[in-house]
Amino acid sequence: MDKITHYQQIIFDLLQEYAAIPPSYPTSLKDEVVADTVRNHFQLVSLGWEDGKFVYDVVFYIDILDGKVWIQQNNTEADIAAKLAERGISKSDIVIGFQHPSMRVPSTSPFSEQIRLPFVEYLHSSALLSNIAP
């Protein structure tokens, strides 16, 4: 199996596992994995009707670009990059796409420094925490 096909399978399997996790609160939304293996786009989305409104939220959005796995969106507290690395994606092939390029650490640097600190800063600066009381 070539590298891209291997990465596709790892991403798809991980997103399927997250989609199978039951919600922690009552909801009519359902989680679906959207996978385009030709163009290498993968998403976990939550969709359906809630409170009279149609909801379509991207939970995870991952691309494979030029042989690297780009995490474009992560609307959870899960360390998806670490999960991908644990499953066999090379740490040097994982890019946190939602970080500004100036914040990214070169791929030769330690993985944890590239992911965790800037991700926490991203969470605090985003709307993800806007509805959570201090």
N, C-alpha and C positions, 0 to 999 in steps of 0.2 A: 504494500500500500504506500503510495507516495505521501509526502508531507502534507499537502493541501487536503487530500482526501481524509487523512488521519485527523487533521485539525477540524475539519468539517464534522466528523463523527463525534469527536470529543465535545465540541460546542453543542451539537444537536442533542446528544445524550444528557448533558448537564442542564440544558434548558427544559428538556422533557421532565427531568427530575424535579426542577423547581415548579413546573406547571402542575405536577401531581400533588404538591403540598396543599393540604386543605387550608382554606382561609381561617384566620383566628377570630373572625367575627362573621355574623350572618350576612350573606350577600348573594345577589343573583348574578353577579359577574362571573365570567368563566375565563380561565387562562388558556391561551393557545400559543403554540410555537409556530412561527412563520419562518420557513427556511427556503432560501433561493440558493441552491448549490451550484447553479451556473454562474451567477454573479457574486456569490459568496457573501450574502447578507442573511443574518439570523436575528430574530426578535422573539422575545416572550412578551405577549401583549395580554392585557386584561380588558375584556370588553363585555358589553351588555347594557341593559337598562337598569338604572338605579334612581329612585326618587323622581321618576318621570323624565329623566334625561338620559340620552345615550352617552355611554362612557367608552372611550378607547384610550387606554393608557399604555405606554411603552414601559415595561418593567426593565428589560435588558435589550440592548441593541448592539450587536457585534458584527463586525466585518472582517473579512480576510483580504488584505490589500498588500500586494507585492510580497507575499509569503509571511506577512506578520498579522497577528490577531489584534484588531483595533477594538477596544471596548469604547463604543461611542456613547452609550447611555447606561447608567446603573442607578435606578431609582429605588434602591434598597440599601440596607446596611451590610449586605453580604459582601465579602471580599472575593468577588467573582474572579479576579485575576489570580489570586492564590489558588482557588479551586481549579482553574484551568491549568495552572502550573502543576498542581498535584496529580492531575490526570495525564500529564505528559507533554503539554505545550511548553516549549522552551521559554524560560523567563525572558531571554533576550528577544523573543518574538512577540512579546505582549506589550502593547502600547495603550496607554490610557488616553484615548482620543478626545475625551471631554475636557482634558486639561489644556491650557494654553501651551503652545510649543515651548515657550521660555521656562515653563515649570517642569517640563519633562526632563528626567535624568537620562543621560546616554545609556544605551542598553548594556554597556559594560559595567555599570554601577550596580550595587546590590539591589535586588528586586524590592525588598521591603521599603527602602527609602523612596523608590519611585512611586509606590502605590499608596501607602498608608497615610503619611502626613498630608500630602496634597489632597487626598480624598476627603479627609476630615475637614480640611479648609474648604473644599468644594461643598460639602454638606452644610456647613455653617453659613456659607454665602448664598446658598440656593433657597428656592421656595420650598424645598422638601421639609424644612423644619419650621416653616412659617406658621403652621397650624398647631404646633406643639407648644404647650405652655411650659415656661421655664421651671 
